[in-house]
Each structure stands twice: as structure tokens, then as C-alpha cells.
Amino acid sequence: MNKYKKLLLSVLLDGIGYVSFIIPGIGEFSDIVWAPVSAYIMTKMYKGKEGKIAGAVTFIEEAMPGLDVIPTFTIMWLYTFVLKSKKETTIEV
């Protein structure tokens, strides 16, 4: 998958996580459903140990009340395609 398509998908998935703020009353119920789904999607988008860790963080972030504002999918994209690639470039020099 193209990294920019993955960024668009990440922003969309973070937006889905924000839906619980929009709909009062059913927000917490939607988090119960969305937390494991988002964790699974995260582990499929990002493979290996980093994907598993990100999946666990996503699950906790979505399951805990009030933490939905953290854009975990977008942060993982930034880590993978911006921070990690800069780190790898620096190491090669």
C-alpha cells in the first residue's frame, strides 16, 4: 500500500475513533466495539513487533474514556514513514 494512501486511511480511522465524542450516550458503547477492531486493523497495517505494540496502545487508547483524542493511527504513520526513516538514514551515514 502506498504510504500516502496509508496516511489517508490512518486519518480516516482516527476520525472513526472520534465518533464517540459526536454521539452522546452511545459513545462509550462504540468504544467497547471499536477498541478491539482498531487494534486488529493496526496490527494488519503495520507488521511485526512495532505493529503489535501499536495495536496494544490503540486498544488501550480506545478503551479508556477520554483518550480518544489521541490520533494513534496517524502517530504510527508518522513514526513509520517520518521518524523511523530519518533514524535509518542517520544510521547509514
C-alpha positions in Angstrom: 0.0 0.0 0.0 1.3 3.5 -0.9 2.4 5.4 2.1 0.1 8.3 1.3 -2.9 6.0 1.0 -1.9 4.6 4.4 -1.8 8.1 5.7 -5.3 8.8 4.4 -6.6 5.6 5.9 -4.9 6.5 9.2 -6.6 9.8 9.3 -9.9 8.2 8.5 -9.5 5.5 11.2 -8.6 8.2 13.7 -11.8 10.0 12.7 -13.8 6.9 13.3 -12.4 6.9 16.8 -13.6 10.4 17.3 -17.2 9.5 16.6 -17.8 8.6 20.2 -17.5 12.3 21.0 -20.1 13.3 18.4 -22.8 10.9 19.5 -23.6 11.5 23.2 -24.7 8.4 25.2 -23.6 5.7 22.8 -20.0 6.9 22.7 -18.8 4.7 25.4 -20.6 1.7 23.9 -19.0 2.4 20.5 -15.6 2.4 22.2 -16.2 -1.1 23.5 -16.7 -2.3 20.0 -14.1 0.0 18.3 -11.2 -0.8 20.6 -10.6 -4.4 19.6 -11.4 -3.6 15.9 -9.0 -0.7 15.8 -6.2 -2.8 17.5 -6.7 -5.6 14.9 -6.6 -3.1 12.0 -3.4 -1.5 13.4 -1.7 -4.9 13.6 -2.6 -5.6 10.0 -1.5 -2.2 8.7 1.9 -2.4 10.5 3.6 -5.8 10.7 6.0 -7.1 13.3 6.7 -6.2 16.8 6.0 -2.5 16.2 2.6 -3.3 14.8 1.8 -5.4 17.8 2.9 -2.7 20.2 0.9 -0.1 18.3 -2.2 -2.4 18.3 -1.9 -2.7 22.1 -1.5 1.0 22.5 -4.5 1.6 20.2 -6.7 -0.8 22.1 -5.9 0.9 25.5 -6.3 4.3 24.0 -9.7 3.5 22.5 -10.9 1.5 25.6 -10.0 4.2 28.2 -12.5 7.1 28.5 -11.3 10.5 27.4 -8.2 9.2 25.5 -10.0 9.1 22.1 -8.4 12.5 21.2 -5.0 10.8 20.6 -4.6 10.0 16.9 -2.8 6.7 17.3 -3.0 5.6 13.6 -1.6 8.9 12.4 1.1 8.9 15.1 2.1 5.4 13.9 2.2 6.5 10.3 4.5 9.4 11.4 6.7 7.1 13.3 7.0 4.6 10.4 7.4 7.0 7.5 9.0 10.1 9.0 10.8 9.4 12.3 11.9 5.8 11.6 13.1 6.6 8.0 15.1 9.6 9.3 16.6 7.4 12.0 17.6 4.8 9.4 19.1 7.4 7.1 21.2 8.8 10.0 22.5 5.4 10.9 23.7 4.7 7.4 25.8 7.8 7.2 
